[in-house]
Amino acid sequence: MRFLLKGSWIATLALTLTFLASSNSLLAEEKSPDDWVYDFELYAWLPTVKPTLPNGETLNWSLKDLLDNLDFLTMFNGGARKDKWSVGADFLYMNLGDTRTISGSIVNHPVDVEAVLDLRALTFTTFAGYQIAESARNRTDIIGGVRYFYLRVPIKAALNDNMTRELTPKVITWDGIIGLRGKTLINDQWYFDYYGDVGTGQSSLTYQAKVGFGYNFNKWTGTFGYRHMRWNYKSQELLDDLTITGPYIGAKFTW
């Protein structure tokens, strides 16, 4: 089943890229500053996932763990710009299945419990921006928006042959964010871009940083870079903090 899900995701991605590439030439007409310009990016982010439990233990899913235990993954972002104003959104959903040994205590005695985890995480960020600096090759926007995060970890733990326990802890947070994003043209085909935000709300602190490069082909743009996201929590039974960090590669279409 896991192989089929991966295969169907890759096939869907390939078909979508083919459709966008074939139709992009019809949309890539010259536009005036008074027109809206839209972009859509499909990307694959291959990070290390590090949740820290309230007891201080960190569960580290490496890139190899992610690929071995991935059940489903979808990632995309999009935006629009008109003159100095812009809007954007980013969406990520992942489902990881794994078996882990988790430390705990029973009647004040430490024990190691083998647990079957089915981690499901959803996060999306939406923002509006205003251009605050511009030159022949550079553009910088200040942004403000919100980030939503949902994490559900169904756990089935076997204490012994006669006793099992099933839990479904959740974390749901909404946070306001502010930040900067920008783009620098290197030449006619290459550019460098960056994004950073920080915020708080139902979490004590959340922040994100992303740096990358783009190469403009005839009908689309290849993108790659590095992205880091982190949440720190005030009082959650499931998590003290969560870090997701690693490289990404994608394809962007503009019309």
C-alpha positions in Angstrom: 0.0 0.0 0.0 2.8 2.4 0.9 4.5 1.7 -2.5 1.2 2.4 -4.3 0.7 5.7 -2.5 4.2 6.8 -3.3 3.8 5.8 -6.9 0.4 7.5 -7.3 1.8 10.7 -5.8 4.8 10.7 -8.2 2.5 10.0 -11.2 0.1 12.8 -10.2 3.0 15.2 -9.8 4.4 14.3 -13.2 1.0 14.7 -14.9 0.5 18.1 -13.2 3.9 19.3 -14.3 3.3 18.2 -17.8 -0.1 20.0 -17.9 1.3 23.2 -16.5 4.3 23.2 -18.8 2.2 22.7 -21.9 -0.3 25.4 -20.9 2.2 27.9 -19.6 3.1 29.3 -23.0 -0.5 30.5 -23.4 -0.4 32.4 -20.1 3.1 33.9 -20.2 2.1 37.1 -22.1 3.6 40.5 -21.2 1.7 42.1 -18.4 1.7 45.7 -17.2 2.2 46.7 -13.5 -1.5 47.1 -13.2 -2.2 43.4 -14.0 -2.1 40.6 -11.5 0.8 38.1 -11.9 0.3 34.6 -10.5 2.7 31.8 -9.6 2.3 28.2 -8.5 5.1 25.9 -7.3 5.1 22.2 -6.7 8.0 21.1 -4.6 9.5 18.2 -2.7 10.9 19.0 0.7 13.0 16.2 2.1 13.6 17.3 5.7 14.7 15.8 9.0 11.7 15.9 11.5 12.6 16.3 15.2 9.8 16.4 17.7 10.8 16.8 21.3 8.6 15.2 23.9 7.7 16.8 27.3 10.1 14.4 29.0 13.0 15.9 27.0 13.4 13.0 24.6 13.8 13.9 20.9 12.4 11.6 18.2 14.6 12.1 15.2 13.2 11.1 11.7 16.2 11.4 9.4 15.8 11.8 5.6 16.3 8.0 5.2 13.6 7.4 7.9 11.3 9.8 6.1 11.6 8.0 2.8 11.4 4.6 4.3 8.3 5.4 6.4 6.5 7.9 4.2 2.8 7.0 3.6 1.7 10.2 1.9 3.1 13.6 1.2 1.9 16.7 -0.7 3.5 20.2 -0.8 2.7 23.3 -2.9 2.6 27.1 -2.7 1.2 29.9 -4.7 0.8 33.6 -4.9 -0.2 36.7 -6.7 1.3 40.2 -7.2 0.0 43.5 -8.4 2.3 46.6 -8.4 3.7 46.7 -4.8 1.1 44.4 -3.2 1.3 40.6 -3.0 -0.4 37.6 -1.4 0.8 34.1 -0.9 0.1 30.7 0.7 2.1 27.6 1.4 0.6 24.1 2.2 2.3 20.9 3.5 0.8 17.6 4.6 2.7 14.5 5.6 1.9 11.1 7.0 4.6 9.0 8.5 4.3 5.5 9.9 7.0 4.1 12.2 7.7 1.9 15.2 9.7 3.5 18.0 10.8 2.7 21.5 9.6 5.5 23.8 10.8 6.0 27.4 8.1 6.5 30.1 7.3 5.6 33.6 4.8 3.3 35.4 4.3 3.8 39.1 7.4 6.0 39.1 9.5 3.3 37.5 11.1 4.1 34.2 10.2 1.8 31.3 10.8 1.6 27.6 7.7 1.0 25.5 7.5 -0.1 21.9 5.0 2.1 20.2 3.5 2.1 16.7 3.3 5.7 15.5 1.2 7.1 12.7 2.3 10.8 12.6 0.0 13.1 10.5 1.1 16.7 10.2 -0.6 19.6 8.3 0.7 23.2 8.2 -0.2 26.1 6.0 1.0 29.7 6.0 -0.9 32.5 4.3 0.3 36.1 4.1 -0.1 39.5 2.5 3.0 41.6 1.5 4.0 45.1 0.5 7.2 46.0 -1.4 9.5 48.2 0.7 12.6 48.2 -1.5 13.4 47.8 -5.2 16.3 48.3 -7.6 17.1 47.0 -11.0 17.9 43.5 -9.8 16.5 43.4 -6.2 13.0 43.4 -4.6 12.1 43.1 -0.9 8.7 42.8 0.7 7.5 43.1 4.2 4.8 40.4 5.0 2.2 39.7 7.7 -0.1 36.7 8.0 -1.0 33.6 10.0 0.3 30.0 10.3 -1.8 27.0 11.2 -0.3 23.8 12.5 -2.1 20.5 13.1 -0.3 17.3 14.4 -2.0 14.0 15.3 0.0 11.0 16.4 -2.1 7.9 16.9 0.0 5.6 19.2 -0.5 1.9 19.8 1.8 0.8 22.6 2.4 -2.8 23.7 3.4 -3.0 27.4 3.4 -6.8 27.4 1.6 -9.7 25.7 -1.6 -9.0 27.6 -1.7 -5.2 27.7 -1.9 -2.6 24.9 -2.8 1.0 25.0 -4.0 3.3 22.2 -3.7 7.1 22.4 -4.4 9.8 19.8 -2.8 13.0 21.1 -3.1 16.2 19.1 -1.6 19.6 18.7 -3.5 22.4 17.0 -2.1 26.0 16.9 -2.8 29.3 15.2 0.0 31.9 15.2 0.4 35.4 13.7 3.6 36.0 11.8 5.6 38.9 10.4 8.6 38.7 8.1 10.5 39.6 5.0 10.9 38.0 1.6 13.0 39.0 -1.4 14.4 38.2 -4.8 17.7 39.1 -6.4 18.4 38.6 -10.2 21.8 37.1 -10.8 21.5 37.1 -14.6 18.8 36.5 -17.2 18.3 32.9 -16.1 19.4 32.6 -12.5 18.0 34.3 -9.4 18.4 34.1 -5.6 15.4 34.3 -3.3 14.9 34.3 0.5 12.0 34.2 3.0 11.9 34.6 6.8 9.2 35.0 9.4 8.6 34.9 13.1 5.4 34.7 15.1 3.5 33.7 18.2 0.0 33.0 19.4 -1.1 29.6 20.6 2.5 28.5 20.4 5.1 30.5 22.4 7.3 30.9 19.3 7.3 29.8 15.6 9.7 30.8 12.9 10.7 29.9 9.4 13.7 30.6 7.1 14.2 29.6 3.5 16.9 30.4 1.0 17.0 29.2 -2.6 17.9 29.6 -6.2 15.8 29.5 -9.4 16.7 28.8 -13.0 14.4 30.0 -15.7 13.7 27.5 -18.5 11.5 28.3 -21.5 8.1 27.6 -19.9 8.9 27.0 -16.2 11.4 27.7 -13.5 13.4 25.0 -11.6 13.9 25.8 -7.9 16.0 24.4 -5.1 17.3 25.4 -1.7 17.1 24.9 2.0 14.2 25.4 4.4 13.9 25.4 8.2 10.7 25.6 10.4 10.4 25.4 14.2 7.6 25.6 16.8 8.1 26.1 20.6 5.1 25.4 22.8 3.9 26.9 26.1 2.1 23.9 27.5 1.4 20.9 25.3 1.0 17.4 26.6 2.4 16.0 23.3 5.3 18.3 22.4 7.8 20.7 23.8 9.0 21.8 20.3 9.1 20.6 16.7 11.8 21.2 14.1 11.5 20.4 10.4 14.6 21.2 8.4 16.2 20.1 5.1 16.6 20.7 1.3 13.9 21.1 -1.3 13.6 21.0 -5.0 10.6 22.2 -7.1 9.1 23.5 -10.3 7.4 27.0 -10.5 5.0 28.3 -13.1 4.2 32.0 -13.6 1.4 33.6 -15.7 
